[in-house]
Amino acid sequence: MTTLKPLLEPVFQPVLDKAASVIPIHWQIRGAHSVQSVKQRIGKARKVPVFRETPLPDVSTLALEDIDVSNPFLYRQGLWHSYFKRLRDECPVHYQQSSPFGPFWSVTRYEDILFVDTRHDLFSAEPIISIGPQPEGLEIETFIAMDPPKHDVQRQAVQGVVAPKNLAQMEGLIRSRTADVLDHLPVNEPFDWVRRVSIELTSRMLATLFDFPFDQRHKLAYWSDMAASPPESTGGTANTDEGFRAAADMARQMSLLWREKEARKAAGEETGFDLISLLLANESTRGMINRPMEFMGNMVLLIVGGNDTTRNSMTGGVLALNQFPDEFTKLRDNPELIPNMVSEIIRWQTPLAYMRRVAKQDVTLNGKTIKKGDKVVMWYASGNRDERAFDEDPDQFIIDRKNVRKHLSFGFGVHRCMGNRLAEMQLRILWEEILKRFDDIEVLEEPERVQSNFVRGYSSMRVKLTRKAVR
C-alpha cells in the first residue's frame, strides 16, 4: 500500500520549519519533554537500557563472540586493558551482535583505526558518533556527526577561535587563571582535585570561549556532563527528566546570548572572537538559531569538546604520575619535558574512548567484511595501547616517550579535534604552574570514575599537596 508520508512532507515541512524558527527553542524542548512523558506513561516511549553494575568476568573465560567492550563499567572495574588486548591479538575487527546498543563492529588496532578515521569516503560520521542512539526527543545535529561538505562549512566557521594568533593572545589569560586557582588550593590537607582544579579551570576556559557570564560558568560543565552521559547513547547515568531540564536551560541561555550578540552586530558593533560571534559572522551559520536541533547540537558539541578532553586529562595526568612516581621525579628534574608529557597524558588517558562511523558500502578490513550500513566503532582507547604502534610498552606512562604525538586521542582526518592545540596549551600551562608551587601531589585513594563507555573520566579524586621547598 502506498504511504502518504512522502506526498505530505513537501507540503507540511515548510510549515514545521517556520514554526521551529519562531518558537523559542527552550519551549520546543519543554514540549518534547511533555510528549516523552506522555509516551512513557502509556508505554509508547522507546525503551532505555538500565545499567546495573555487577562484577565483569575475566576476558579469558569468554568466547570471542561474547566479548562486549561497550559495557560502561569496563573502565571502572579496570578490565578494559585485558578485554581490548585480547581483541587486538585475536580478533582486531570484531563483531558484537547483541549488545544493549545493538550490533556493532569494534576496530581495535592502531593502523585499522587510522584507516577508518581517514576514509570519510567509506565511513560516514552521520547521524551520530555514539554507539547508542540519542535520547528520544533530543535528536540534535552536530558538525562532528556530519560528512563533508556540510561538516567543513560549519567547522570552518568556528575554528578561527583556536587559530595560532588567538591562542597566543589567550596564553596570558590562561596562565593568570591557572595561577589563581592553584594559589587558592589547600596545602597539606585533602581536597577533591576534580572539583577544585579540573572542573574549575575548564569552566573558566569555556566561559571565555563563549563569552558566557563568568559567575555562571559552572553551568557549562554541568550541561556538558548531562549531554555526554545519556544511558541509551553511552551507558551513562543521566536521568531523562533532568536531561530535558538541562537542555531547556541551556537552550534558553545560549539563545539569549546569541540574540544579544546578533543585536549588537546589527547595530554595527564590532563582533568579538568568541564562538557565537564567529558563527554569526559566517553566512552559512548565522541563521543556525532558526534550525533548533542544529543550533543545540553545535552548542553541545562545542561545550563538550571544550570540557571533556582537558578536564579529564588534568586529572588523569596527576593519577598517572602517582602510579609512575619515577616519572614525577624525572619531570621535576627536567621541566622541559612538559610539552612531551602533555601528549603522553592525552595518549595514556584517552579522554574519549571511541568514535562511531557507519559503513557507506561493503568494506573489507583485516579480513572481515563490514556491510553497508553497519556501525563501526573506532576504539581510540585500544589503539593508544597497541603494542604494534608504540615502541615502548604502551601501558606504561613515559613522559619522554619518543613517538607520542602520533596518539589517536584527537582523531585523524577531517574530524580531527579542532581544539587540540588549545587543550595542549592548557595542560602545558597547568604543569608549568604546578612545578613552580608544589613538590608533590599525592593521590590519597582510588579516584571515582564516571559511568560511561564514551567518556573516560573522573567524578572525584582526593589529593594532598606538598608545597615546593624554598631554596
C-alpha positions, 0 to 999 in steps of 0.5 A: 500500500502506498504511504502518504508520508512522502506526498505530505512532507513537501507540503507540511515541512515548510510549515514545521520549519517556520514554526521551529524558527519562531518558537523559542527553542527552550519551549520546543524542548519543554514540549518534547519533554511533555510528549516523552512523558506522555509516551512513557506513561502509556508505554509508547516511549522507546525503551532505555537500557538500565545499567546495573553494575555487577562484577565483569568476568575475566576476558579469558573465560569468554568466547570471542563472540561474547566479548562486549567492550561497550559495557560502561563499567569496563573502565571502572572495574579496570578490565578494559586493558585485558578485554581490548588486548585480547581483541587486538591479538585475536580478533582486531575487527570484531563483531558484537551482535547483541549488545544493549546498543545493538550490533556493532563492529569494534576496530581495535588496532592502531593502523585499522583505526587510522584507516577508518578515521581517514576514509570519510569516503567509506565511513560516514560520521552521520547521524551520530558518533555514539554507539547508542542512539540519542535520547528520544526527543533530543535528536540534535545535529552536530558538525562532528556527526556530519560528512563533508561538505556540510561538516567543513562549512560549519567547522570552518566557521568556528575554528578561527577561535583556536587559530595560532594568533588567538591562542597566543593572545589567550596564553596570558589569560590562561596562565593568570587563571591557572595561577589563581586557582592553584594559589587558592588550593589547600596545602597539606590537607585533602581536597577533591582535585576534580572539583577544585582544579579540573572542573574549575579551570575548564569552566573558566576556559569555556566561559571565555570561549563563549563569552558566557557570564563568568559567575555562571560558568559552572553551568557549562560543565554541568550541561556538558556532563548531562549531554555526554552521559545519556544511558541509551547513547553511552551507558551513562547515568543521566536521568531523562527528566533532568536531561530535558531540564538541562537542555531547556536551560541551556537552550534558553541561555545560549539563545539569549546570548546569541540574540544579544550578540546578533543585536549588537552586530546589527547595530554595527558593533564590532563582533568579538572572537568568541564562538557565537560571534564567529558563527554569526559572522559566517553566512552559512551559520548565522541563521543556525538559531532558526534550525533548533536541533542544529543550533543545540547540537553545535552548542553541545558539541562545542561545550563538550569538546571544550570540557571533556578532553582537558578536564579529564586529562588534568586529572588523569595526568596527576593519577598517572604520575602517582602510579609512575612516581619515577616519572614525577621525579624525572619531570621535576628534574627536567621541566622541559619535558612538559610539552612531551608529557602533555601528549603522553597524558592525552595518549595514556588517558584517552579522554574519549574512548571511541568514535562511531562511523557507519559503513557507506558500502561493503568494506573489507578490513583485516579480513572481515567484511563490514556491510553497508550500513553497519556501525563501526566503532573506532576504539581510540582507547585500544589503539593508544595501547597497541603494542604494534604502534608504540615502541615502548610498552604502551601501558606504561606512562613515559613522559619522554616517550619518543613517538607520542604525538602520533596518539589517536586521542584527537582523531585523524582526518577531517574530524580531527579535534579542532581544539587540540592545540588549545587543550595542549596549551592548557595542560602545558600551562597547568604543569608549568604552574604546578612545578613552580608551587608544589613538590608533590601531589599525592593521590590519597585513594582510588579516584571515582570514575564516571559511568560511561563507555564514551567518556573516560573520566573522573567524578572525584579524586582526593589529593594532598599537596606538598608545597615546593621547598624554598631554596 
